[in-house]
């Protein structure tokens, strides 16, 4: 009975140790994963119960808010959910050159205050909602600060389009304004243009959904006299702005811009560029390159006027190369980009070392997980061995106790058989019996 009580008292203790072991391993994996991700802080564990939890829903914001410069406004966002969702306002980084930092936050309701509004506050704002159940996609609202008409960078006078004789030419004019501007097109001598068989003025379009507007003048059945400069004027209640746009005959394209090298290996190089539509429409490109110290050029023809990159292979490891590019169309070719780009190819050893380093970094998380798994398995085997040793020891002790009892019963029997041999022998045997 004593063995059973001790054993069953020990087993729950072993189970508790095993549970503690699993908790320790889970904490170790969690800590290691946080360190791999660059986190160094530890968060306390908290358990909360929610009746019928659900994700945030019915996130409510105003779709569009327009205010005057210098005014104050509030952007409010609210949402339902169980538990009550956490809300936060951020600004769309794709419409403004800023980081997506939190501007305001709250529980269930959040209000973003805008004081002394300026033109730069115009943009798309996002309300984010989340709770322990889920994070829902953000809901957007557009804040527009009224502003007079201003020109757009890159749309100044002199830039235009081209068209062949007998075809149609399209001239584009872009302006920033709020509220919506009115566009007027005139010829170089001031004659106002209206919709007709010759000219079509397309309705203004809101390009970015905020303040960027565009107007297109289409010139049909182009004749030589139509190759001229046209004036685009836009105005709203706050001001006006004008720019000139030229319609030209087909011409050679301009050289591409932003010619760069973005990937270099031992035997290949990747090139990138931006098509240039200021001149004639490009139909393809020619990449010219040579090894430094050599006068022999290699030419690579690339089709497609919208193509913006290519990769050259079969190069010499460790060598220096000079690369340049030109655009071409039916009217001819542009000048080559100058100066050419000088690139040193990687050596074979440098490439191999780079690949080996990357592979070593990718193996680090797997090695860590393998070590944690083996450690957990070793601790589990150790606990099983301790339980087995305890059971064996109790079994050995029980067998030894049984042998002592059997030996004691044998001596007692001898005492009983020897009682008739005298009082002294009887006393001695009884003493031995008392000992056992």
C-alpha positions in Angstrom: 0.0 0.0 0.0 2.9 2.3 0.8 4.4 1.8 -2.7 1.1 2.6 -4.4 0.6 5.8 -2.4 4.1 7.0 -3.2 3.9 6.1 -6.8 0.6 7.7 -7.5 1.7 10.8 -5.6 4.8 11.0 -7.8 3.0 10.6 -11.2 1.1 13.9 -11.0 4.3 15.6 -10.1 6.0 14.1 -13.2 3.1 15.3 -15.3 3.5 18.8 -13.8 7.2 18.7 -14.7 6.4 17.6 -18.2 3.8 20.5 -18.6 6.4 22.9 -17.3 8.9 21.5 -19.8 6.5 22.1 -22.7 5.8 25.7 -21.5 9.6 26.3 -21.2 10.2 25.1 -24.8 7.3 27.2 -26.1 8.7 30.3 -24.4 12.1 29.5 -25.8 10.8 29.2 -29.3 8.8 32.4 -28.9 11.8 34.3 -27.6 14.1 33.0 -30.4 11.6 33.9 -33.1 11.3 37.4 -31.7 15.0 37.8 -31.8 15.2 36.6 -35.4 12.7 39.3 -36.3 14.7 42.0 -34.6 12.4 42.3 -31.5 14.0 42.7 -28.1 11.0 43.4 -25.8 8.9 40.9 -23.9 5.1 41.3 -23.5 3.2 40.0 -20.5 0.7 37.2 -21.1 -2.9 38.2 -20.5 -6.1 36.1 -20.9 -9.4 37.8 -21.6 -12.8 36.4 -22.3 -15.3 37.9 -24.8 -18.8 36.9 -25.3 -19.4 36.1 -29.1 -16.4 38.0 -30.4 -16.4 39.3 -33.9 -14.2 41.3 -36.2 -14.5 45.1 -36.6 -17.4 46.0 -38.9 -19.3 49.1 -40.2 -16.2 51.3 -40.3 -17.7 54.8 -40.9 -15.9 57.8 -42.4 -16.8 60.7 -44.7 -15.9 60.0 -48.3 -14.8 63.5 -49.2 -14.1 66.7 -47.2 -13.3 70.0 -48.9 -12.2 73.1 -46.9 -10.6 76.4 -47.6 -7.0 77.2 -46.8 -6.5 78.2 -43.2 -9.7 76.5 -41.9 -10.0 73.8 -39.3 -11.7 70.4 -39.8 -12.1 67.1 -38.0 -12.0 63.7 -39.6 -13.9 61.2 -37.6 -13.9 57.4 -37.8 -16.0 54.9 -35.9 -16.5 51.2 -36.0 -18.3 48.3 -34.2 -16.9 45.0 -33.0 -16.4 42.8 -30.0 -14.1 43.5 -28.4 -14.2 47.2 -29.2 -11.8 47.8 -32.1 -8.7 50.0 -31.9 -8.8 52.7 -34.6 -6.0 54.7 -36.1 -5.6 57.4 -38.8 -2.7 57.3 -41.3 -2.0 59.1 -44.6 -1.6 57.3 -47.9 2.1 57.3 -48.6 1.4 56.7 -52.3 -0.2 60.2 -52.7 2.3 62.1 -50.6 6.0 61.8 -49.9 5.6 60.9 -46.2 6.0 57.8 -44.1 2.8 56.0 -43.0 3.0 57.1 -39.3 -0.1 57.1 -37.0 -1.7 60.5 -36.9 -4.4 59.7 -34.3 -5.7 56.7 -32.5 -8.6 55.7 -30.3 -10.9 52.9 -29.1 -14.2 52.6 -31.0 -14.0 56.2 -32.2 -11.0 58.3 -33.4 -10.9 61.9 -34.5 -8.1 63.5 -36.5 -7.9 67.3 -36.1 -6.6 69.4 -38.9 -5.7 73.0 -37.9 -4.8 75.9 -40.2 -5.1 73.7 -43.3 -2.7 74.3 -46.2 -2.5 72.9 -49.7 0.0 70.2 -48.7 -2.7 68.7 -46.4 -4.6 67.6 -49.4 -4.5 63.8 -49.7 -6.0 60.4 -49.0 -6.3 59.5 -45.3 -6.9 55.9 -44.1 -8.8 54.7 -41.0 -7.5 51.3 -39.8 -9.6 49.1 -37.5 -8.5 46.0 -35.6 -9.1 43.9 -32.6 -8.0 40.5 -31.3 -10.3 38.7 -33.8 -9.1 40.4 -37.1 -7.7 43.4 -38.8 -10.0 44.7 -41.6 -8.9 46.6 -44.7 -8.6 50.4 -44.1 -11.4 52.8 -45.2 -10.3 56.0 -47.0 -11.5 59.6 -46.9 -10.2 62.4 -49.1 -9.3 65.7 -47.7 -9.1 68.5 -50.3 -7.9 72.0 -49.5 -9.2 74.6 -52.0 -6.5 76.1 -54.2 -6.2 78.1 -57.4 -5.1 76.6 -60.7 -1.4 75.8 -60.9 0.7 74.1 -63.6 2.1 70.6 -63.3 5.9 70.1 -63.4 6.8 68.7 -66.8 3.8 70.3 -68.6 5.4 73.7 -69.2 5.4 75.4 -72.6 7.2 73.6 -75.5 6.2 70.1 -74.6 3.6 68.5 -76.8 2.8 65.7 -79.2 3.3 64.6 -82.7 1.1 63.2 -85.5 1.6 62.2 -89.1 -0.2 63.9 -92.0 -3.8 62.7 -92.3 -3.9 61.2 -88.8 -5.2 62.6 -85.5 -3.0 64.3 -83.0 -3.8 64.5 -79.2 -2.5 67.4 -77.1 -2.6 66.9 -73.3 -2.9 69.7 -70.7 -2.7 69.0 -66.9 -3.5 71.4 -64.1 -3.9 71.2 -60.3 -7.0 73.0 -58.9 -9.8 72.8 -56.4 -12.6 73.2 -57.1 -12.9 71.9 -60.6 -11.4 74.2 -63.3 -12.7 75.2 -66.7 -10.4 74.6 -69.7 -10.1 76.8 -72.8 -8.0 75.9 -75.9 -6.8 78.6 -78.3 -4.5 78.6 -81.4 -1.2 80.5 -81.5 -3.0 83.6 -82.8 -5.6 83.6 -80.0 -8.5 82.0 -81.8 -10.7 80.1 -79.4 -11.4 76.5 -80.4 -14.7 74.7 -80.1 -15.9 71.2 -80.8 -16.2 70.7 -84.5 -15.2 68.2 -87.2 -11.7 69.5 -87.0 -11.3 69.9 -83.2 -12.6 67.8 -80.3 -12.1 69.1 -76.7 -12.6 66.2 -74.4 -14.3 66.7 -71.0 -11.9 67.4 -68.1 -10.9 64.3 -66.1 -9.9 64.1 -62.5 -6.7 62.1 -62.7 -5.8 61.4 -59.0 -9.2 61.7 -57.4 -8.1 64.9 -55.6 -6.9 68.0 -57.5 -5.1 66.9 -60.6 -7.2 67.6 -63.8 -6.5 66.9 -67.4 -7.9 68.2 -70.7 -7.2 66.7 -74.2 -7.4 68.6 -77.5 -7.8 66.2 -80.5 -6.8 67.6 -83.9 -8.3 65.5 -86.7 -7.1 65.0 -90.3 -3.8 66.8 -89.6 -2.5 69.1 -92.3 0.8 70.9 -92.4 -0.8 74.1 -91.1 -1.9 72.2 -88.0 1.7 71.8 -86.9 1.8 74.8 -84.5 1.6 75.8 -80.9 -1.7 75.7 -79.0 -2.5 77.4 -75.6 -4.3 75.7 -72.8 -5.8 77.9 -70.1 -7.6 76.7 -67.0 -9.4 78.8 -64.3 -11.6 78.4 -61.3 -12.9 80.9 -58.7 -9.5 81.2 -57.1 -7.3 81.9 -60.1 -6.1 80.8 -63.6 -3.0 79.4 -65.3 -1.9 78.9 -69.0 0.6 76.7 -70.8 1.5 76.1 -74.4 1.6 72.7 -76.1 3.0 72.0 -79.6 1.8 69.6 -82.3 4.7 68.5 -84.4 5.3 66.2 -87.4 6.8 62.8 -86.7 10.5 63.0 -85.7 13.3 61.0 -84.3 12.8 60.0 -80.7 14.7 61.5 -77.8 17.3 59.4 -75.9 15.8 57.4 -73.0 16.3 58.8 -69.5 17.3 57.3 -66.2 19.7 54.9 -67.8 21.0 52.7 -64.9 22.7 49.4 -64.1 20.8 47.5 -61.3 22.3 44.0 -61.2 25.9 42.8 -61.9 27.2 39.2 -61.8 30.4 37.6 -63.1 29.0 37.1 -66.6 25.8 39.2 -66.9 24.5 42.7 -66.3 21.0 44.1 -66.1 20.2 47.5 -67.5 17.1 49.7 -67.0 15.9 53.0 -68.5 12.8 55.2 -68.8 11.3 55.7 -72.3 11.3 59.3 -73.4 8.1 60.5 -75.2 9.1 64.2 -75.6 10.2 63.6 -79.2 9.0 61.1 -81.7 7.4 57.9 -80.5 10.2 55.3 -79.9 9.7 51.9 -81.6 12.8 50.2 -80.1 16.3 50.6 -78.6 19.9 49.8 -79.4 22.3 49.0 -76.6 26.0 49.5 -77.4 28.8 48.2 -75.2 32.5 47.4 -75.3 35.2 46.2 -73.0 37.3 49.0 -71.6 40.5 49.3 -73.7 38.9 47.8 -76.8 37.5 49.8 -79.8 35.1 47.0 -80.9 31.5 47.7 -80.0 28.8 45.1 -79.5 25.2 46.1 -80.6 22.0 44.6 -79.1 18.7 45.5 -80.8 15.6 45.7 -78.5 12.1 46.0 -79.9 9.2 47.8 -78.3 9.0 51.5 -77.6 7.7 50.8 -74.0 10.5 48.4 -73.2 12.3 49.6 -70.1 15.1 47.0 -69.4 17.2 44.1 -70.6 19.9 41.7 -69.5 23.2 41.1 -71.3 25.1 37.8 -70.7 28.2 36.1 -71.9 30.5 38.7 -70.4 34.1 38.3 -69.1 34.3 38.0 -65.3 36.3 40.8 -63.6 36.4 42.9 -66.8 35.4 46.6 -67.2 32.6 47.4 -69.7 31.1 50.7 -71.0 27.4 50.7 -71.8 25.1 53.2 -73.5 21.7 53.2 -75.3 19.7 55.1 -78.0 16.1 55.0 -79.1 14.9 54.6 -82.7 11.7 54.8 -84.8 10.8 55.1 -88.5 12.3 58.7 -88.7 15.7 57.7 -87.4 17.6 57.2 -84.1 18.3 59.4 -81.2 21.8 60.2 -79.9 23.3 57.8 -77.5 23.1 58.4 -73.8 26.3 60.2 -72.7 28.5 59.6 -70.8 28.4 55.8 -71.0 28.0 53.7 -67.9 31.2 52.1 -66.6 30.7 48.7 -64.9 33.2 46.3 -63.4 32.0 42.7 -63.6 32.3 40.5 -60.5 35.0 37.9 -60.3 34.1 34.2 -60.0 35.3 34.0 -56.4 33.3 37.1 -55.3 30.2 35.6 -56.8 30.6 32.3 -55.1 31.4 33.9 -51.8 28.3 36.0 -52.0 26.1 33.0 -52.8 27.7 31.0 -49.9 27.1 33.9 -47.5 23.4 34.1 -48.5 23.0 30.4 -48.1 24.6 30.5 -44.6 22.2 33.2 -43.5 19.2 31.2 -44.7 20.3 28.2 -42.7 20.5 30.0 -39.4 16.7 29.8 -38.5 16.6 26.1 -39.4 19.6 25.3 -37.3 18.1 27.1 -34.3 14.9 25.1 -34.7 16.8 21.8 -34.9 18.7 22.6 -31.7 15.5 23.5 -29.9 13.8 20.2 -31.1 16.8 18.1 -29.9 16.9 19.8 -26.6 13.2 19.2 -26.0 13.5 15.5 -27.0 16.5 15.0 -24.6 14.6 16.5 -21.7 11.6 14.3 -22.4 13.8 11.2 -22.5 15.4 12.3 -19.2 12.0 12.5 -17.5 10.9 9.1 -18.8 14.2 7.6 -17.5 13.7 9.2 -14.0 10.2 7.6 -13.8 11.6 4.2 -14.9 14.3 4.3 -12.3 11.9 5.2 -9.6 9.6 2.3 -10.5 12.6 -0.1 -10.6 13.9 1.0 -7.2 10.5 0.5 -5.6 10.2 -2.9 -7.1 13.7 -3.9 -5.8 12.8 -2.6 -2.3 9.6 -4.6 -2.2 11.4 -7.9 -3.2 14.0 -7.4 -0.5 11.2 -6.9 2.1 9.5 -10.1 1.0 12.8 -12.1 1.5 13.3 -10.8 5.0 9.7 -11.8 5.9 10.2 -15.3 4.6 13.4 -15.7 6.6 11.7 -14.5 9.7 8.9 -17.0 9.4 11.5 -19.8 9.1 13.2 -18.8 12.4 9.9 -18.6 14.1 9.1 -22.1 13.1 12.4 -23.4 14.4 11.6 -21.7 17.8 8.3 -23.5 18.0 9.9 -26.9 17.3 12.6 -26.3 19.8 10.4 -25.3 22.8 10.6 -28.8 24.3 14.4 -28.7 24.5 14.5 -26.5 27.5 13.7 -23.1 28.8 16.9 -21.5 27.7 16.6 -22.5 24.1 12.9 -21.4 24.1 13.9 -18.0 25.5 16.6 -17.6 22.8 14.3 -18.4 19.9 11.6 -16.2 21.2 14.2 -13.4 21.4 15.1 -14.0 17.7 11.4 -14.1 16.8 11.0 -10.8 18.5 13.8 -9.4 16.4 12.2 -10.4 13.2 
